[in-house]
Amino acid sequence: YDPFFSWHLDIPIVIGLLAAECIYVLLVRRLWRKAGHYNMPSAWAWSIGVAVIFIALESPLDTIAEQRLLSAHMLQVAGQSSPPTSCISIIT
């Protein structure tokens, strides 16, 4: 058993994150068409935020943190900054 390769994909989490990304893309495209200009940094901030949430929830960081590395736990804590990043992309 190697914890570095023990990714677990919980279907509700994956579906929820994909739904959030799709809804964001559809709404932002609609708004960008009305406004006539694009704000790519906010779109990237949202997508990076969703990716960080996915990694924090689905990666083997928890297993690695418990068994081997304290620094892996620190990465989990850093993943908690992802929701504010996503919120910044909505505000800007």
C-alpha positions in Angstrom: 0.0 0.0 0.0 1.5 3.3 -1.1 -0.2 6.4 0.2 1.3 8.5 -2.5 -1.0 6.8 -5.1 -4.1 6.3 -3.0 -6.3 8.9 -4.6 -10.0 8.4 -3.8 -12.6 9.9 -6.0 -15.8 10.5 -4.2 -18.5 10.8 -6.9 -20.5 13.5 -5.1 -17.5 15.7 -4.7 -16.4 15.3 -8.3 -19.9 16.0 -9.6 -20.3 19.0 -7.3 -17.0 20.6 -8.4 -17.7 19.9 -12.1 -21.2 21.4 -11.7 -19.7 24.5 -10.0 -17.2 24.9 -12.8 -19.7 24.5 -15.5 -22.2 26.9 -14.0 -19.5 29.4 -13.5 -18.3 29.1 -17.1 -21.8 29.4 -18.5 -22.7 32.5 -16.4 -19.4 34.2 -17.0 -19.6 33.7 -20.8 -23.0 35.2 -20.8 -21.9 38.2 -18.7 -18.8 38.7 -20.8 -20.9 38.7 -24.0 -23.1 41.4 -22.6 -20.2 43.5 -21.3 -18.2 43.1 -24.4 -14.9 42.5 -22.6 -13.2 39.5 -20.9 -11.6 39.2 -17.5 -9.4 36.2 -17.8 -7.5 36.6 -14.4 -10.8 36.2 -12.5 -11.7 33.1 -14.6 -8.2 31.6 -13.8 -8.6 32.4 -10.1 -11.9 30.6 -10.0 -10.6 27.5 -11.9 -7.4 27.4 -9.7 -9.6 27.6 -6.6 -11.8 24.7 -7.8 -8.6 22.7 -8.6 -7.2 23.3 -5.1 -10.4 22.3 -3.5 -10.3 19.1 -5.5 -6.8 18.3 -4.5 -7.4 19.1 -0.9 -10.5 16.8 -0.8 -9.5 13.9 -3.1 -5.7 13.6 -2.8 -3.9 11.3 -0.4 -2.6 14.3 1.6 -4.4 13.2 4.7 -3.0 9.7 4.6 0.5 11.0 3.9 0.2 13.5 6.7 -0.9 10.9 9.2 1.8 8.4 8.3 4.9 10.3 7.1 5.0 14.0 6.7 3.8 17.0 8.7 4.4 19.2 5.7 1.6 17.3 3.9 -0.7 18.5 6.6 0.5 22.1 6.0 -0.5 21.6 2.3 -4.0 20.7 3.5 -4.1 23.9 5.6 -3.0 25.9 2.5 -5.8 24.3 0.6 -8.2 26.1 2.9 -7.2 29.4 1.2 -8.9 28.2 -2.0 -12.5 29.4 -1.3 -11.3 33.0 -0.7 -9.4 32.8 -4.0 -12.6 31.7 -5.8 -14.6 34.5 -4.1 -12.0 37.0 -5.3 -12.6 35.9 -8.8 -16.4 36.6 -8.4 -15.8 40.0 -6.9 -13.3 41.3 -9.6 
